[in-house]
Amino acid sequence: MSLTQAIVPYAPNIQTQSAISTLPAPASLRDWWQQLQGVIPPTNSPVQSAVMGLRHNAEAGAIGALLALIDTDLGGLDLGGRIPVDWVGAVLFYILSLQGADRPDSLSSDYRAMGQSCTAVAMYRMTHHWREAKKSIPRNIPQLTGDPITEAGKGQF
């Protein structure tokens, strides 16, 4: 017995390692749960991933163009000044994405991508409106020309 074997409580045997198959660590909780159930998710090839990304970007472009047409031709994205079309689209596409989510050949992922595009436009508008409104708030910044205590007391007597 060598010195290192006495220190290391477990030294893997080469024959034991070949018999044990190790799976890569799951990337998400869903992947972990599927591995526990013995379901091995299909992996996409780089070409399939590129095609899916191209399709989702085309859908995002179509949604952006549609919202721009509504904005310019109907006088804004808030129909009647009250109904935000972008938020309505986000909710509608989210609900549509739930139908057929368990079938790989459904349009669920397409609807989900279109809803994400609507949400991105809605969040842009909300953040832009909030930042613009914050710029127009008057600020009461005193001009420091002398002693602030003396300046504050001048109008008191």
DSSP file (Angstrom, degrees, kcal/mol; ACC not computed):
  #  RESIDUE AA STRUCTURE BP1 BP2  ACC     N-H-->O    O-->H-N    N-H-->O    O-->H-N    TCO  KAPPA ALPHA  PHI   PSI    X-CA   Y-CA   Z-CA
    1    1 A M              0   0    0      0, 0.0     2,-0.1     0, 0.0     0, 0.0   0.000 360.0 360.0 360.0 130.8    0.0    0.0    0.0
    2    2 A S     >  -     0   0    0      1,-0.1     4,-1.2     0, 0.0     3,-0.1  -0.368 360.0-105.7 -88.3 171.9    1.4    3.4   -1.0
    3    3 A L  H  > S+     0   0    0      1,-0.2     4,-1.1     2,-0.2     3,-0.2   0.880 117.7  52.2 -65.1 -40.0    1.2    6.6    1.0
    4    4 A T  H  > S+     0   0    0      1,-0.2     4,-2.4     2,-0.2    -1,-0.2   0.835 104.7  55.9 -69.8 -31.4   -1.5    8.2   -1.3
    5    5 A Q  H  4 S+     0   0    0      1,-0.2    -1,-0.2     2,-0.2    -2,-0.2   0.830 104.9  53.2 -68.0 -30.7   -3.8    5.2   -1.0
    6    6 A A  H  < S+     0   0    0     -4,-1.2    -1,-0.2    -3,-0.2    -2,-0.2   0.827 113.8  42.4 -72.8 -30.7   -3.7    5.5    2.8
    7    7 A I  H  < S+     0   0    0     -4,-1.1    -2,-0.2    -3,-0.1    -1,-0.2   0.896 102.6  70.6 -82.2 -43.0   -4.7    9.2    2.6
    8    8 A V     <  -     0   0    0     -4,-2.4     3,-0.2     1,-0.2    -1,-0.1  -0.648  66.6-159.0 -81.0 119.7   -7.4    8.9   -0.1
    9    9 A P  S    S+     0   0    0      0, 0.0     2,-0.4     0, 0.0    -1,-0.2   0.792  81.5  28.7 -71.2 -25.0  -10.5    7.1    1.3
   10   10 A Y        -     0   0    0     -3,-0.0    -3,-0.0     2,-0.0    -5,-0.0  -0.944  62.3-179.2-139.7 116.7  -11.7    6.2   -2.2
   11   11 A A        -     0   0    0     -2,-0.4    -6,-0.0    -3,-0.2     2,-0.0  -0.962  32.5-125.4-112.2 116.3   -9.5    5.6   -5.2
   12   12 A P        -     0   0    0      0, 0.0     2,-0.4     0, 0.0     3,-0.0  -0.326  18.7-131.4 -65.2 141.2  -11.6    4.8   -8.3
   13   13 A N     >  -     0   0    0      1,-0.1     4,-2.2    -2,-0.0     5,-0.2  -0.727  10.3-131.9 -90.3 139.7  -10.7    1.6  -10.0
   14   14 A I  H  > S+     0   0    0     -2,-0.4     4,-1.5     1,-0.2    -1,-0.1   0.884 109.0  51.5 -59.9 -39.8  -10.2    1.8  -13.8
   15   15 A Q  H  > S+     0   0    0      1,-0.2     4,-0.8     2,-0.2    -1,-0.2   0.868 110.0  49.6 -66.9 -35.7  -12.4   -1.3  -14.3
   16   16 A T  H  > S+     0   0    0      1,-0.2     4,-1.1     2,-0.2     3,-0.4   0.879 106.4  56.5 -69.7 -38.3  -15.2    0.3  -12.1
   17   17 A Q  H  < S+     0   0    0     -4,-2.2     3,-0.4     1,-0.2    -2,-0.2   0.879 103.7  52.3 -64.0 -38.1  -15.1    3.6  -14.0
   18   18 A S  H  < S+     0   0    0     -4,-1.5    -1,-0.2     1,-0.2    -2,-0.2   0.801 108.1  52.2 -69.9 -26.3  -15.8    2.0  -17.4
   19   19 A A  H  < S+     0   0    0     -4,-0.8     2,-0.6    -3,-0.4    -1,-0.2   0.743  97.8  75.7 -80.2 -23.0  -18.8    0.2  -16.0
   20   20 A I     <  -     0   0    0     -4,-1.1     2,-0.6    -3,-0.4    -1,-0.0  -0.789  69.7-155.7 -93.3 123.5  -20.4    3.4  -14.6
   21   21 A S        -     0   0    0     -2,-0.6     2,-0.5     2,-0.0    -3,-0.1  -0.862   9.1-154.8 -98.2 128.6  -22.0    5.6  -17.2
   22   22 A T        -     0   0    0     -2,-0.6    -2,-0.0     0, 0.0     0, 0.0  -0.859   2.3-147.4-105.1 135.9  -22.2    9.2  -16.1
   23   23 A L        -     0   0    0     -2,-0.5     2,-0.0     1,-0.1    -2,-0.0  -0.709  29.2-102.6 -94.3 148.9  -24.8   11.6  -17.5
   24   24 A P        -     0   0    0      0, 0.0    -1,-0.1     0, 0.0     3,-0.1  -0.350  50.3 -87.2 -66.3 155.1  -24.0   15.3  -18.0
   25   25 A A        -     0   0    0      1,-0.1     2,-0.0     2,-0.1     7,-0.0  -0.385  51.4-105.3 -62.5 135.9  -25.4   17.6  -15.3
   26   26 A P        -     0   0    0      0, 0.0    -1,-0.1     0, 0.0     3,-0.0  -0.364  19.2-143.3 -65.7 143.1  -29.0   18.6  -16.2
   27   27 A A  S    S+     0   0    0     -3,-0.1     2,-0.3     1,-0.0    -2,-0.1   0.741  77.7  14.3 -79.7 -23.6  -29.2   22.2  -17.5
   28   28 A S  S  > S-     0   0    0      1,-0.1     4,-2.2     0, 0.0     5,-0.1  -0.909  79.7-103.7-144.8 170.4  -32.6   22.9  -15.9
   29   29 A L  H  > S+     0   0    0     -2,-0.3     4,-2.4     1,-0.2     5,-0.2   0.868 121.4  55.0 -63.8 -36.5  -35.0   21.5  -13.3
   30   30 A R  H  > S+     0   0    0      2,-0.2     4,-2.4     1,-0.2    -1,-0.2   0.925 107.8  48.4 -63.1 -44.6  -37.2   20.2  -16.1
   31   31 A D  H  > S+     0   0    0      1,-0.2     4,-2.2     2,-0.2    -2,-0.2   0.899 111.0  51.4 -62.3 -39.9  -34.2   18.3  -17.6
   32   32 A W  H  X S+     0   0    0     -4,-2.2     4,-2.0     2,-0.2    -2,-0.2   0.923 110.3  48.6 -61.6 -44.3  -33.4   16.9  -14.1
   33   33 A W  H  X S+     0   0    0     -4,-2.4     4,-1.6     1,-0.2    -2,-0.2   0.898 111.2  50.0 -64.3 -40.5  -37.1   15.7  -13.7
   34   34 A Q  H  X>S+     0   0    0     -4,-2.4     5,-2.8     1,-0.2     4,-0.5   0.871 108.7  52.5 -67.0 -36.0  -37.1   14.1  -17.1
   35   35 A Q  H ><5S+     0   0    0     -4,-2.2     3,-0.8     1,-0.2    -1,-0.2   0.886 106.8  53.1 -65.9 -37.1  -33.9   12.3  -16.4
   36   36 A L  H 3<5S+     0   0    0     -4,-2.0    -1,-0.2     1,-0.2    -2,-0.2   0.873 110.8  47.1 -63.5 -35.5  -35.4   11.0  -13.2
   37   37 A Q  H 3<5S-     0   0    0     -4,-1.6    -1,-0.2    -5,-0.1    -2,-0.2   0.524 118.9-112.4 -83.5  -5.1  -38.3    9.6  -15.2
   38   38 A G  T <<5S+     0   0    0     -3,-0.8     2,-0.6    -4,-0.5    -3,-0.2   0.613  70.3 140.3  85.4  12.4  -36.0    8.1  -17.8
   39   39 A V      < -     0   0    0     -5,-2.8    -1,-0.3    -6,-0.2    -2,-0.1  -0.797  37.9-158.4 -91.3 124.3  -37.0   10.5  -20.5
   40   40 A I        -     0   0    0     -2,-0.6     3,-0.1    -3,-0.1    -9,-0.0  -0.903  17.7-134.9-103.1 113.9  -34.2   11.6  -22.7
   41   41 A P        -     0   0    0      0, 0.0     2,-0.1     0, 0.0   -10,-0.0  -0.372  24.0-108.2 -68.8 144.0  -35.1   14.9  -24.5
   42   42 A P        -     0   0    0      0, 0.0     2,-0.4     0, 0.0     0, 0.0  -0.441  31.2-135.9 -70.1 145.0  -34.2   15.1  -28.1
   43   43 A T        -     0   0    0     -2,-0.1     2,-0.3    -3,-0.1    -3,-0.0  -0.812  11.8-129.8-102.7 143.6  -31.3   17.4  -29.0
   44   44 A N        -     0   0    0     -2,-0.4     0, 0.0     1,-0.1     0, 0.0  -0.669  18.8-126.1 -89.3 144.3  -31.4   19.8  -31.9
   45   45 A S     >  -     0   0    0     -2,-0.3     4,-2.5     1,-0.1     5,-0.2  -0.413  31.2-104.3 -77.8 164.5  -28.6   19.9  -34.4
   46   46 A P  H  > S+     0   0    0      0, 0.0     4,-2.3     0, 0.0     5,-0.2   0.863 123.3  52.6 -58.5 -34.7  -27.0   23.3  -35.1
   47   47 A V  H  > S+     0   0    0      2,-0.2     4,-2.5     1,-0.2     5,-0.2   0.928 109.3  48.0 -67.8 -44.2  -28.8   23.5  -38.4
   48   48 A Q  H  > S+     0   0    0      1,-0.2     4,-2.4     2,-0.2    -1,-0.2   0.908 112.8  49.3 -61.7 -41.0  -32.2   22.9  -36.7
   49   49 A S  H  X S+     0   0    0     -4,-2.5     4,-2.5     2,-0.2    -2,-0.2   0.900 110.9  49.6 -64.8 -40.8  -31.4   25.5  -34.0
   50   50 A A  H  X S+     0   0    0     -4,-2.3     4,-2.5    -5,-0.2    -2,-0.2   0.906 111.6  48.5 -64.6 -41.7  -30.4   28.0  -36.7
   51   51 A V  H  X S+     0   0    0     -4,-2.5     4,-2.5     2,-0.2    -2,-0.2   0.913 112.4  48.6 -65.5 -41.9  -33.6   27.4  -38.6
   52   52 A M  H  X S+     0   0    0     -4,-2.4     4,-2.4     2,-0.2    -2,-0.2   0.912 112.4  48.4 -64.5 -42.1  -35.7   27.8  -35.5
   53   53 A G  H  X S+     0   0    0     -4,-2.5     4,-2.3     2,-0.2    -2,-0.2   0.898 111.7  49.6 -64.0 -40.7  -33.8   31.0  -34.5
   54   54 A L  H  X S+     0   0    0     -4,-2.5     4,-2.2     2,-0.2    -2,-0.2   0.910 111.3  49.5 -63.7 -42.2  -34.3   32.4  -38.1
   55   55 A R  H  X S+     0   0    0     -4,-2.5     4,-2.2     2,-0.2    -2,-0.2   0.920 111.8  47.7 -63.9 -44.0  -38.0   31.5  -37.9
   56   56 A H  H  X S+     0   0    0     -4,-2.4     4,-2.3     1,-0.2    -1,-0.2   0.873 111.4  50.8 -67.1 -36.5  -38.5   33.2  -34.5
   57   57 A N  H  X S+     0   0    0     -4,-2.3     4,-2.3     2,-0.2    -1,-0.2   0.881 109.6  50.6 -67.4 -36.4  -36.6   36.3  -35.7
   58   58 A A  H  X S+     0   0    0     -4,-2.2     4,-2.2     2,-0.2    -2,-0.2   0.898 110.8  49.2 -65.7 -39.5  -38.8   36.5  -38.8
   59   59 A E  H  X S+     0   0    0     -4,-2.2     4,-2.4     2,-0.2    -2,-0.2   0.899 110.5  50.5 -65.6 -39.8  -41.9   36.2  -36.6
   60   60 A A  H  X S+     0   0    0     -4,-2.3     4,-2.5     2,-0.2    -2,-0.2   0.902 110.5  49.7 -64.2 -40.5  -40.6   39.0  -34.3
   61   61 A G  H  X S+     0   0    0     -4,-2.3     4,-2.5     2,-0.2    -2,-0.2   0.896 110.6  49.9 -64.0 -39.8  -40.0   41.2  -37.4
   62   62 A A  H  X S+     0   0    0     -4,-2.2     4,-2.5     2,-0.2    -2,-0.2   0.911 111.8  47.6 -65.5 -41.8  -43.5   40.5  -38.6
   63   63 A I  H  X S+     0   0    0     -4,-2.4     4,-2.6     2,-0.2     5,-0.2   0.911 112.1  50.4 -65.7 -41.6  -45.0   41.4  -35.2
   64   64 A G  H  X S+     0   0    0     -4,-2.5     4,-2.0     2,-0.2    -2,-0.2   0.912 112.4  46.6 -61.8 -43.0  -42.8   44.6  -35.1
   65   65 A A  H  X S+     0   0    0     -4,-2.5     4,-2.3     2,-0.2    -2,-0.2   0.904 112.3  50.7 -65.8 -41.2  -44.0   45.6  -38.5
   66   66 A L  H  X S+     0   0    0     -4,-2.5     4,-2.4     1,-0.2    -2,-0.2   0.923 111.6  47.0 -62.8 -44.5  -47.6   44.9  -37.7
   67   67 A L  H  X S+     0   0    0     -4,-2.6     4,-2.5     1,-0.2    -1,-0.2   0.867 111.0  52.5 -66.0 -35.4  -47.5   46.9  -34.5
   68   68 A A  H  X S+     0   0    0     -4,-2.0     4,-2.6    -5,-0.2     5,-0.2   0.902 109.4  49.4 -66.0 -40.1  -45.8   49.8  -36.4
   69   69 A L  H  X S+     0   0    0     -4,-2.3     4,-2.9     2,-0.2     5,-0.4   0.918 112.4  47.3 -63.4 -43.3  -48.6   49.7  -39.0
   70   70 A I  H  X S+     0   0    0     -4,-2.4     4,-1.9     1,-0.2     6,-0.7   0.918 113.0  50.1 -62.6 -41.9  -51.2   49.8  -36.2
   71   71 A D  H  <>S+     0   0    0     -4,-2.5     5,-1.0     1,-0.2     4,-0.4   0.918 119.1  35.3 -63.8 -45.0  -49.3   52.6  -34.5
   72   72 A T  H  <5S+     0   0    0     -4,-2.6    -2,-0.2     3,-0.2    -1,-0.2   0.879 124.9  38.3 -80.3 -37.4  -49.0   54.8  -37.7
   73   73 A D  H  <5S+     0   0    0     -4,-2.9    -3,-0.2    -5,-0.2    -2,-0.2   0.786 122.9  38.3 -87.5 -27.8  -52.3   54.0  -39.4
   74   74 A L  T  <5S-     0   0    0     -4,-1.9    -1,-0.2    -5,-0.4    -3,-0.1   0.355 114.3-105.8-105.8   5.3  -54.6   53.9  -36.3
   75   75 A G  T   5S-     0   0    0     -4,-0.4     2,-0.2    -5,-0.1    -3,-0.2   0.772  81.8 -15.2  82.5  25.8  -53.0   56.7  -34.4
   76   76 A G  S   <S-     0   0    0     -5,-1.0    -2,-0.1    -6,-0.7     4,-0.1  -0.582  73.7 -88.1 133.3 166.9  -51.2   54.8  -31.7
   77   77 A L  S    S+     0   0    0     -2,-0.2     8,-3.3     1,-0.1     2,-0.8   0.458 104.6  81.2 -88.9  -1.9  -50.9   51.4  -30.0
   78   78 A D  E >  S-A   84   0A   0      6,-0.2     3,-2.1    -3,-0.1     2,-0.2  -0.873  78.8-144.2-105.7 101.3  -53.6   52.3  -27.5
   79   79 A L  E >> S+A   83   0A   0      4,-2.6     4,-2.3    -2,-0.8     3,-1.6  -0.461  86.4   0.5 -67.2 127.7  -56.9   51.7  -29.2
   80   80 A G  T 34 S-     0   0    0      1,-0.3    -1,-0.3    -2,-0.2    -4,-0.0   0.651 123.7 -78.0  68.4  13.9  -59.4   54.3  -28.1
   81   81 A G  T <4 S+     0   0    0     -3,-2.1    -1,-0.3     2,-0.2    -2,-0.2   0.522 130.4  61.2  74.9   4.2  -56.6   55.7  -25.9
   82   82 A R  T <4 S+     0   0    0     -3,-1.6    -2,-0.2     1,-0.2    -1,-0.1   0.655  79.1  74.0-132.5 -31.6  -57.1   52.9  -23.4
   83   83 A I  E  <  -A   79   0A   0     -4,-2.3    -4,-2.6     4,-0.0     2,-0.7  -0.811  67.7-145.1-100.4 109.4  -56.5   49.4  -24.8
   84   84 A P  E  >  -A   78   0A   0      0, 0.0     4,-2.2     0, 0.0    -6,-0.2  -0.607   6.3-161.2 -76.6 113.2  -52.8   48.6  -25.3
   85   85 A V  H  > S+     0   0    0     -8,-3.3     4,-2.6    -2,-0.7     5,-0.2   0.854  87.6  56.7 -63.0 -36.2  -52.6   46.5  -28.4
   86   86 A D  H  > S+     0   0    0     -9,-0.3     4,-2.1     2,-0.2    -1,-0.2   0.906 109.6  44.1 -65.1 -41.4  -49.1   45.2  -27.5
   87   87 A W  H  > S+     0   0    0      2,-0.2     4,-2.3     1,-0.2     5,-0.2   0.887 112.9  52.0 -70.0 -37.5  -50.3   43.8  -24.2
   88   88 A V  H  X S+     0   0    0     -4,-2.2     4,-2.7     1,-0.2    -2,-0.2   0.925 111.0  48.3 -62.4 -43.3  -53.4   42.3  -25.7
   89   89 A G  H  X S+     0   0    0     -4,-2.6     4,-2.8     2,-0.2     5,-0.3   0.902 109.5  52.6 -62.6 -41.2  -51.2   40.6  -28.3
   90   90 A A  H  X S+     0   0    0     -4,-2.1     4,-1.7     1,-0.2    -2,-0.2   0.924 113.6  42.7 -61.2 -44.7  -48.8   39.3  -25.6
   91   91 A V  H  X S+     0   0    0     -4,-2.3     4,-2.4     2,-0.2    -2,-0.2   0.920 114.6  50.5 -68.1 -43.5  -51.7   37.8  -23.6
   92   92 A L  H  X S+     0   0    0     -4,-2.7     4,-2.4     1,-0.2    -2,-0.2   0.932 112.9  44.9 -61.7 -47.4  -53.4   36.4  -26.7
   93   93 A F  H  X S+     0   0    0     -4,-2.8     4,-1.8     1,-0.2    -1,-0.2   0.838 110.9  55.1 -68.5 -30.8  -50.3   34.7  -28.0
   94   94 A Y  H  X S+     0   0    0     -4,-1.7     4,-0.7    -5,-0.3    -2,-0.2   0.934 110.1  45.7 -64.3 -45.0  -49.5   33.4  -24.5
   95   95 A I  H >X S+     0   0    0     -4,-2.4     3,-0.9     1,-0.2     4,-0.6   0.910 112.4  50.9 -64.7 -41.7  -52.9   31.7  -24.4
   96   96 A L  H >< S+     0   0    0     -4,-2.4     3,-0.8     1,-0.2    -1,-0.2   0.832 102.8  61.1 -64.4 -31.2  -52.5   30.4  -27.9
   97   97 A S  H 3< S+     0   0    0     -4,-1.8    -1,-0.2     1,-0.2    -2,-0.2   0.727  94.9  62.7 -69.7 -19.8  -49.1   28.9  -27.0
   98   98 A L  H X< S+     0   0    0     -3,-0.9     3,-1.2    -4,-0.7     2,-0.4   0.779  84.9  87.6 -75.1 -25.6  -50.7   26.7  -24.3
   99   99 A Q  T << S+     0   0    0     -3,-0.8     8,-0.1    -4,-0.6     9,-0.1  -0.608 107.1   1.0 -76.0 127.0  -52.8   24.8  -26.9
  100  100 A G  T >  S+     0   0    0     -2,-0.4     3,-1.6     6,-0.1     6,-0.3   0.691  83.3 140.9  72.8  19.0  -50.8   21.9  -28.3
  101  101 A A  T <   +     0   0    0     -3,-1.2    -2,-0.1     1,-0.3    -1,-0.1   0.750  69.3  57.6 -65.0 -21.8  -47.8   22.6  -26.1
  102  102 A D  T 3  S+     0   0    0     -4,-0.2    -1,-0.3     2,-0.0    -3,-0.0   0.506  94.4  77.7 -87.4  -3.9  -47.4   18.8  -25.6
  103  103 A R    X   -     0   0    0     -3,-1.6     3,-1.3     1,-0.1     5,-0.3  -0.911  69.0-150.4-107.9 130.0  -47.1   18.2  -29.4
  104  104 A P  T 3  S+     0   0    0      0, 0.0    -1,-0.1     0, 0.0     5,-0.1   0.745  95.9  56.2 -69.7 -21.1  -43.8   18.9  -31.1
  105  105 A D  T 3  S+     0   0    0      2,-0.0     2,-0.1     3,-0.0    -5,-0.0   0.326  87.7 104.3 -93.3   9.0  -45.5   19.7  -34.4
  106  106 A S  S <  S-     0   0    0     -3,-1.3     3,-0.4    -6,-0.3     4,-0.2  -0.310  81.1-116.9 -84.5 171.9  -47.8   22.4  -33.0
  107  107 A L  S  > S+     0   0    0      1,-0.2     4,-2.6    -8,-0.1     5,-0.2   0.189  81.0 113.8 -89.8  15.5  -47.5   26.1  -33.4
  108  108 A S  H  > S+     0   0    0     -8,-0.3     4,-2.3    -5,-0.3    -1,-0.2   0.905  76.0  45.8 -57.1 -47.9  -47.0   26.6  -29.6
  109  109 A S  H  > S+     0   0    0     -3,-0.4     4,-2.1     1,-0.2    -1,-0.2   0.844 112.1  53.0 -68.4 -31.2  -43.4   27.7  -29.9
  110  110 A D  H  > S+     0   0    0      2,-0.2     4,-2.2    -4,-0.2    -2,-0.2   0.928 110.5  46.3 -67.3 -44.4  -44.3   30.1  -32.7
  111  111 A Y  H  X S+     0   0    0     -4,-2.6     4,-2.5     1,-0.2    -2,-0.2   0.891 111.0  53.3 -63.3 -38.8  -47.1   31.7  -30.6
  112  112 A R  H  X S+     0   0    0     -4,-2.3     4,-2.0    -5,-0.2    -1,-0.2   0.914 109.3  48.4 -62.8 -42.4  -44.7   31.9  -27.6
  113  113 A A  H  X S+     0   0    0     -4,-2.1     4,-1.7     2,-0.2    -2,-0.2   0.893 111.6  49.5 -65.2 -40.0  -42.1   33.8  -29.7
  114  114 A M  H  X S+     0   0    0     -4,-2.2     4,-2.0     1,-0.2    -2,-0.2   0.889 110.1  51.0 -67.6 -37.8  -44.8   36.2  -31.1
  115  115 A G  H  X S+     0   0    0     -4,-2.5     4,-2.3     1,-0.2    -1,-0.2   0.881 107.6  53.3 -64.3 -38.0  -46.0   36.9  -27.5
  116  116 A Q  H  X S+     0   0    0     -4,-2.0     4,-2.2     2,-0.2    -1,-0.2   0.870 107.1  52.2 -64.7 -36.0  -42.5   37.6  -26.4
  117  117 A S  H  X S+     0   0    0     -4,-1.7     4,-2.0     2,-0.2    -2,-0.2   0.918 109.7  48.2 -65.4 -42.8  -42.2   40.1  -29.2
  118  118 A C  H  X S+     0   0    0     -4,-2.0     4,-2.4     1,-0.2    -2,-0.2   0.901 111.3  50.8 -63.4 -40.5  -45.4   41.9  -28.1
  119  119 A T  H  X S+     0   0    0     -4,-2.3     4,-2.7     2,-0.2     5,-0.2   0.884 107.4  53.6 -64.7 -38.5  -44.1   41.9  -24.5
  120  120 A A  H  X S+     0   0    0     -4,-2.2     4,-2.0     2,-0.2    -1,-0.2   0.916 111.0  45.7 -63.2 -42.4  -40.8   43.4  -25.7
  121  121 A V  H  X S+     0   0    0     -4,-2.0     4,-2.4     2,-0.2    -2,-0.2   0.916 113.3  50.2 -66.2 -42.1  -42.6   46.3  -27.5
  122  122 A A  H  X S+     0   0    0     -4,-2.4     4,-2.5     1,-0.2    -2,-0.2   0.916 111.6  47.2 -63.0 -43.7  -44.9   46.8  -24.5
  123  123 A M  H  X S+     0   0    0     -4,-2.7     4,-2.6     2,-0.2     5,-0.3   0.867 110.2  53.4 -67.7 -35.4  -42.0   47.0  -22.0
  124  124 A Y  H  X S+     0   0    0     -4,-2.0     4,-2.7    -5,-0.2     5,-0.2   0.948 111.4  45.9 -61.3 -47.4  -40.2   49.4  -24.3
  125  125 A R  H  X S+     0   0    0     -4,-2.4     4,-2.6     2,-0.2    -2,-0.2   0.916 113.8  48.1 -63.3 -43.2  -43.2   51.7  -24.4
  126  126 A M  H  X S+     0   0    0     -4,-2.5     4,-2.4     2,-0.2    -1,-0.2   0.932 115.1  44.3 -63.7 -45.6  -43.7   51.5  -20.6
  127  127 A T  H  X S+     0   0    0     -4,-2.6     4,-2.6     2,-0.2     5,-0.2   0.903 114.3  49.8 -67.0 -40.7  -40.1   52.2  -19.8
  128  128 A H  H  X S+     0   0    0     -4,-2.7     4,-2.5    -5,-0.3     5,-0.2   0.924 112.3  47.4 -63.2 -44.8  -39.8   55.0  -22.4
  129  129 A H  H  X S+     0   0    0     -4,-2.6     4,-2.4    -5,-0.2    -2,-0.2   0.910 112.7  49.6 -62.8 -42.5  -43.0   56.6  -21.1
  130  130 A W  H  X S+     0   0    0     -4,-2.4     4,-1.9    -5,-0.2    -2,-0.2   0.918 113.0  46.1 -63.3 -44.6  -41.7   56.3  -17.5
  131  131 A R  H  X S+     0   0    0     -4,-2.6     4,-1.3     2,-0.2    -2,-0.2   0.892 113.5  48.5 -68.2 -38.4  -38.3   57.8  -18.3
  132  132 A E  H  X S+     0   0    0     -4,-2.5     4,-1.1     1,-0.2    -1,-0.2   0.892 111.4  50.2 -67.4 -38.4  -39.8   60.7  -20.3
  133  133 A A  H  < S+     0   0    0     -4,-2.4     4,-0.4     1,-0.2     3,-0.2   0.861 107.2  54.9 -66.5 -34.8  -42.3   61.4  -17.5
  134  134 A K  H >< S+     0   0    0     -4,-1.9     3,-0.7     1,-0.2    -1,-0.2   0.824 103.0  56.6 -68.7 -30.4  -39.5   61.5  -15.0
  135  135 A K  H 3< S+     0   0    0     -4,-1.3    -1,-0.2     1,-0.2    -2,-0.2   0.828 104.4  52.5 -68.6 -31.4  -37.6   64.1  -17.1
  136  136 A S  T 3< S+     0   0    0     -4,-1.1    -1,-0.2    -3,-0.2    -2,-0.2   0.484  79.7 110.7 -87.8  -1.3  -40.5   66.5  -17.0
  137  137 A I  S <  S-     0   0    0     -3,-0.7     2,-0.2    -4,-0.4    -3,-0.0  -0.607  72.9-124.7 -73.1 122.8  -40.9   66.4  -13.2
  138  138 A P        -     0   0    0      0, 0.0     2,-0.4     0, 0.0    -2,-0.1  -0.460  23.5-146.4 -69.7 139.9  -39.8   69.9  -11.8
  139  139 A R        -     0   0    0     -2,-0.2     2,-1.4     2,-0.1     0, 0.0  -0.887   9.2-138.0-111.2 138.3  -37.2   69.6   -9.3
  140  140 A N        +     0   0    0     -2,-0.4    -1,-0.0     2,-0.0     0, 0.0  -0.675  37.4 163.7 -94.5  81.5  -36.8   72.0   -6.3
  141  141 A I        -     0   0    0     -2,-1.4     2,-0.1     2,-0.0    -2,-0.1  -0.890  31.5-136.9-103.2 113.5  -33.1   72.5   -6.4
  142  142 A P        -     0   0    0      0, 0.0     2,-0.7     0, 0.0    -2,-0.0  -0.419  14.3-123.0 -71.0 142.9  -32.1   75.5   -4.3
  143  143 A Q        -     0   0    0     -2,-0.1     2,-1.4     1,-0.0     3,-0.2  -0.775  21.8-139.5 -84.0 117.1  -29.5   77.9   -5.7
  144  144 A L        +     0   0    0     -2,-0.7     3,-0.1     1,-0.2    -1,-0.0  -0.637  46.6 144.7 -83.3  93.1  -26.7   78.0   -3.2
  145  145 A T  S    S-     0   0    0     -2,-1.4     2,-0.2     2,-0.1    -1,-0.2   0.602  72.1 -23.2-102.6 -16.1  -25.7   81.7   -3.2
  146  146 A G  S    S-     0   0    0     -3,-0.2     3,-0.0     0, 0.0     0, 0.0  -0.691 109.8 -15.9-161.1-147.3  -24.9   82.1    0.4
  147  147 A D     >  -     0   0    0     -2,-0.2     4,-2.4     1,-0.2     5,-0.2  -0.645  52.7-147.7 -75.5 122.0  -25.7   80.5    3.7
  148  148 A P  H  > S+     0   0    0      0, 0.0     4,-2.0     0, 0.0    -1,-0.2   0.832  97.3  52.4 -62.7 -32.2  -28.8   78.2    3.3
  149  149 A I  H  > S+     0   0    0      2,-0.2     4,-1.5     1,-0.2     5,-0.1   0.914 111.3  45.8 -70.3 -42.3  -29.9   78.9    6.9
  150  150 A T  H  > S+     0   0    0      2,-0.2     4,-0.7     1,-0.2    -1,-0.2   0.901 113.0  50.6 -65.2 -41.2  -29.8   82.7    6.4
  151  151 A E  H >< S+     0   0    0     -4,-2.4     3,-0.6     1,-0.2     4,-0.4   0.886 110.2  50.0 -64.2 -39.7  -31.5   82.4    3.1
  152  152 A A  H 3< S+     0   0    0     -4,-2.0     3,-0.4     1,-0.2    -1,-0.2   0.826 110.8  49.9 -69.6 -30.7  -34.3   80.3    4.6
  153  153 A G  H >< S+     0   0    0     -4,-1.5     3,-1.1     1,-0.2     4,-0.5   0.545  86.9  86.0 -86.1  -6.9  -34.9   82.7    7.4
  154  154 A K  T << S+     0   0    0     -4,-0.7     3,-0.5    -3,-0.6    -1,-0.2   0.864  92.0  43.9 -64.0 -37.3  -35.1   85.9    5.3
  155  155 A G  T 3  S+     0   0    0     -4,-0.4    -1,-0.3    -3,-0.4    -2,-0.1   0.420  96.0  80.5 -88.4   3.2  -38.8   85.6    4.6
  156  156 A Q    <         0   0    0     -3,-1.1    -1,-0.2     1,-0.2    -2,-0.2   0.782 360.0 360.0 -83.2 -27.2  -39.8   84.7    8.2
  157  157 A F              0   0    0     -4,-0.5    -1,-0.2    -3,-0.5    -2,-0.1   0.412 360.0 360.0-110.9 360.0  -39.8   88.2    9.8
